[in-house]
Amino acid sequence: MLANYHTHTVRCQHASGSEREYIESAIKNGFKILGFSDHVPQPYPDSYSSHIRMKMEEAENYTDTLVKLRDEYKNDIQIFIGYEVEYT
């Protein structure tokens, strides 16, 4: 079974294309599972802007967008929604 559990969105600032484009490409290429895993947003001081993760205010849109697409494509592919989380 073809699966990808590590797909970022443009919110992470180092990916391109829309969520729909990723989903349709995965389906076209025979994938049965596609997992979205943008870097988890973190609160930073106003003077700092991360270049590898979404902003805190983008998290709700990330989830809402993917939940709608997961429902829309439920008969074609299984979609997981999560975050990539770094730790030290």
C-alpha positions as a printed NumPy array, in Angstrom:
array([[  0.   ,   0.   ,   0.   ],
       [  1.322,   3.39 ,  -0.938],
       [  1.229,   5.911,   1.92 ],
       [  2.808,   9.249,   2.773],
       [  2.523,  10.483,   6.346],
       [  4.703,  13.594,   5.979],
       [  3.104,  16.238,   3.768],
       [  3.483,  19.936,   4.511],
       [  1.327,  22.812,   3.295],
       [  2.317,  26.31 ,   2.213],
       [  1.76 ,  27.439,   5.798],
       [  5.133,  25.953,   6.756],
       [  6.814,  28.379,   4.341],
       [  8.899,  25.694,   2.605],
       [  6.251,  23.864,   0.565],
       [  4.304,  24.875,  -2.494],
       [  0.965,  23.894,  -3.984],
       [ -2.457,  23.52 ,  -2.446],
       [ -3.754,  20.785,  -0.209],
       [ -6.133,  19.754,  -3.002],
       [ -3.226,  19.439,  -5.445],
       [ -1.377,  17.149,  -3.025],
       [ -4.46 ,  14.997,  -2.504],
       [ -5.265,  14.686,  -6.194],
       [ -1.64 ,  13.872,  -7.019],
       [ -1.579,  11.184,  -4.329],
       [ -4.79 ,   9.63 ,  -5.683],
       [ -3.486,   9.785,  -9.259],
       [ -0.319,   7.985,  -8.161],
       [ -2.161,   5.203,  -6.347],
       [ -1.706,   6.32 ,  -2.754],
       [ -4.264,   5.015,  -0.267],
       [ -3.136,   7.168,   2.691],
       [ -1.948,  10.775,   2.809],
       [ -0.908,  12.357,   6.082],
       [ -0.517,  16.098,   6.504],
       [  2.059,  17.089,   9.119],
       [  2.911,  20.76 ,   9.101],
       [  5.302,  21.942,  11.783],
       [  3.34 ,  22.682,  14.937],
       [  2.814,  26.417,  15.429],
       [  4.532,  27.965,  18.423],
       [  4.051,  31.31 ,  20.081],
       [  7.05 ,  33.576,  19.642],
       [  7.781,  37.145,  20.707],
       [  6.395,  39.696,  18.23 ],
       [  9.927,  40.471,  17.101],
       [ 10.514,  36.904,  15.794],
       [  9.021,  35.172,  12.766],
       [  9.812,  31.501,  12.142],
       [ 10.759,  30.492,   8.618],
       [  9.795,  26.828,   9.082],
       [  6.353,  26.797,  10.679],
       [  2.88 ,  28.232,  10.388],
       [  1.817,  31.165,  12.485],
       [ -0.405,  30.517,  15.506],
       [ -3.372,  32.174,  13.788],
       [ -3.093,  29.767,  10.818],
       [ -3.698,  26.597,  12.857],
       [ -7.499,  26.759,  12.746],
       [ -7.507,  27.236,   8.963],
       [ -5.042,  24.334,   8.574],
       [ -7.365,  21.987,  10.416],
       [-10.622,  23.319,   8.927],
       [ -9.301,  23.101,   5.362],
       [ -8.035,  19.559,   5.77 ],
       [-11.162,  18.311,   7.561],
       [-13.302,  19.55 ,   4.651],
       [-11.009,  17.955,   2.087],
       [-10.848,  14.708,   4.073],
       [-14.633,  14.507,   3.914],
       [-14.713,  15.446,   0.231],
       [-12.202,  12.74 ,  -0.733],
       [-13.233,  10.09 ,   1.808],
       [-14.13 ,   7.579,  -0.91 ],
       [-10.792,   8.01 ,  -2.691],
       [ -8.087,   8.26 ,  -0.045],
       [ -7.62 ,   8.173,   3.723],
       [ -6.341,  11.516,   5.013],
       [ -4.629,  12.019,   8.358],
       [ -4.192,  15.452,   9.925],
       [ -1.41 ,  16.089,  12.378],
       [  1.65 ,  18.146,  13.232],
       [  5.365,  17.584,  13.059],
       [  6.697,  18.398,  16.522],
       [ 10.338,  18.987,  17.352],
       [ 11.696,  18.481,  20.82 ],
       [ 14.977,  18.849,  22.636]])
